[in-house]
Amino acid sequence: MSAQRLLALSDVGVARYAIWSARYQMYWDIEHLPTWPVDTRTWRRFALNNLALLLPLASRVVGAETVLGGILKQMGEVFKQPPA
């Protein structure tokens, strides 16, 4: 091969490496971004809302909906009665 051909190939290799290096750096910059850029107060609100959504399912799985239903029914009857 001629010297010019080798120089041209090395320039292509350098260009490819520069492109690869830039993409590699961009990938890791994105990879290290925070996944939840929200403050702690908002994160806690999300957690409490998710807990409120899961409570009925958890009570049904455990079988506590009958106990909870009985408690709520008794409370409803207590509050319906006129004061004596």
Secondary structure, DSSP 4 states (H G I P E B T S, - for coil): --HHHHHHHHHHHHHHHHHHHHHHHHHHHHHTS-S--S-HHHHHHHHHHHHHHHHHHHHHHHT-HHHHHHHHHHHHHHHHSPP-
